Amino acid sequence: MATRLKHPVDPDDELADLIEQAVLDDDGTAARSHLDAGFPIYYSEAETPAGVVVKQYPDGRRELVRFDVNGEHVVQDIA
């Protein structure tokens, strides 16, 4: 399944194309490395609501979080 960047991304933006290709080529090595080092990772899936991302901790716990000028805010714990 191909991953597409969520809008608002200008489909003609060269940087967006590079990022999208990196996502398509990703095998998860960097994410696993971060988790193994004790750091959380952030990502989004097709069903992730607009305006939030998934934050996954090394212990497997996951949250929906959003960001604004005041920083990161937990919206909801998820299974």
CORKA-V617242 format. One record per residue. N is the residue number from 1. RES is the residue in one small letter. PHI is phi as a letter, one per 30 degrees, with the letter a starting at -180 (none if undefined). OMEGA is omega in whole degrees, -180 to 180 (* if undefined). Layout:
n	res	phi	omega
N	RES	PHI	OMEGA
N	RES	PHI	OMEGA
This chain:
n	res	phi	omega
1	m	none	179
2	a	d	178
3	t	c	178
4	r	c	176
5	l	d	178
6	k	d	177
7	h	d	18
8	p	c	172
9	v	b	178
10	d	d	-177
11	p	d	179
12	d	c	-178
13	d	d	-178
14	e	d	178
15	l	d	178
16	a	d	178
17	d	d	179
18	l	d	179
19	i	d	-179
20	e	d	179
21	q	d	177
22	a	d	178
23	v	d	-179
24	l	d	-179
25	d	d	-175
26	d	d	177
27	d	c	177
28	g	i	-177
29	t	e	-178
30	a	d	179
31	a	d	179
32	r	d	179
33	s	d	178
34	h	d	180
35	l	d	180
36	d	d	179
37	a	d	178
38	g	j	-179
39	f	c	176
40	p	d	174
41	i	b	179
42	y	b	178
43	y	a	177
44	s	b	177
45	e	b	-178
46	a	e	-177
47	e	c	178
48	t	d	-180
49	p	d	178
50	a	d	175
51	g	i	179
52	v	b	173
53	v	b	176
54	v	d	172
55	k	c	180
56	q	c	180
57	y	c	180
58	p	e	180
59	d	d	178
60	g	j	178
61	r	d	-179
62	r	b	177
63	e	b	166
64	l	c	179
65	v	b	174
66	r	b	180
67	f	b	171
68	d	b	-177
69	v	d	179
70	n	c	177
71	g	j	-176
72	e	c	-180
73	h	b	177
74	v	d	179
75	v	c	-175
76	q	a	170
77	d	d	178
78	i	b	-178
79	a	d	*
